[in-house]
Amino acid sequence: MAEPHFACNVDDVPIDAAKVVKIKSLSVGIFKLSDGFHALLNICPHRGAALCEGPVCGTTRATDDQEFVYDRAGELIRCAWHGWEFDIRSGEFLVDSRIRARTLPISLDGEKVFVHL
């Protein structure tokens, strides 16, 4: 595994937004989801915007009917520039799975969050 770098304390990461930190020369978004902590490089692959500064959200689920079903609340990050939505866990762009935001491995040591570069 790559070298761990201290990012923040566990309590510094909100549930409904990213904690954006600087690690070396990189801006990284740390997220707290129901299954643990995740990290994304704070660069949208579309146009280079600060991806992790957009809203944490969900999206509409495809249905056979004309009903509106909001799904995956708190699992996606929406780029503030153009609204592109990415899965926080995998970095996958919802419209085209070939496009991904860069994910980074995370580890915890007690109450400290480390990102591996």
N, C-alpha and C positions, 0 to 999 in steps of 0.2 A: 504494500500500500504506500502511496505517496506520503511525503512529509506532512505531519499535522501542524497546523497553525492556529493559535488561539483566536477565536472570532468574537465571543461574547459569553455572558453568563446565561444559563437557561432562562432565568426570570426576565431577561432583557428582551426576549422574543415574544411579540404579541401573538394572539391567536388569529386575528383578522387582518394582518398585514405582515410585510417582511421587515426584518431588522437588517438594514443595509450597513455593511461593514467594509472597511478597507483592509485587504490582506495583501501584503507586498504592494504591487502596483494595481491590483485587481479590486474592482467593486463587486461585492458578493451579497446576495440576498439570502438570509436565513429565515426559514419558515417552520412553524410548529403546526403539524397536522395531527390527526387522531392517532396515527401510527408512528409518530416520532418527528424527528427534525430532518429537514431537507435543505439543500443549498442549490442556488442557480447563479451562474455568472450574470451580473446585472447589465447584460447587453442583449437587446432584442435582435434575433438573426435577420429580421426584415430590413430595418433601416438604422440599427445601432442605438436605439433609444434606451433609456434607463428602465429596462423591463420591470425590475423588482419594485419600482416606485409606483407602478400602476395598482389598481385595486385587486385584492384577492376576492374571487367570486366563484360562481358556478355557471352553468349554461343551460340552455333548453335541451331536453332530451327528444330524440325523434320518436314519434308515435304514429300509429296507424290512423289516428283520428285527427281532428283539428284542435285538440286541446293543447294548452300551454302547460308543460311540465318542467318546472325548474329542478335541476338535478346537479349533483356533485358540488354542492355549496362548500366553499372554503378549500377546494382542491385545485383551483385554477388561478393563474395570474393573467391579467389582461393588460397588454401594453397600452399605456396612456396616449401614445401618439396615434395609432391607427386601429386599436381595438383587437389586435391579434391575441388569441387565447392559447395559453400553454399549460399543460399538465405540470404541476409543481413537482411531482415525484419523478417523472420520466423526462421532462423537458419537451415532450411531443406537442407540436402545433396541432390543434384540433381539426383543422381543415385538410392538412396534408402531413401525414406521419413521416414523410421523408425530411421534413424541416423540424429541427429541434433546437431549443435553447440548451446551453451547456449546463449539465448537472455536475455537481462536485460531491465527493464522498464526505460524510460527516461522522464524527465520533464524539462521545460524551465521556468526560472524566469527572465524576461527581456532578457538580453544578456548572461545569465549564463545557462550552461547545467548541469543538475543533473542526476546521475544514482542512481536508487533505489536498495539497497541490502537488 
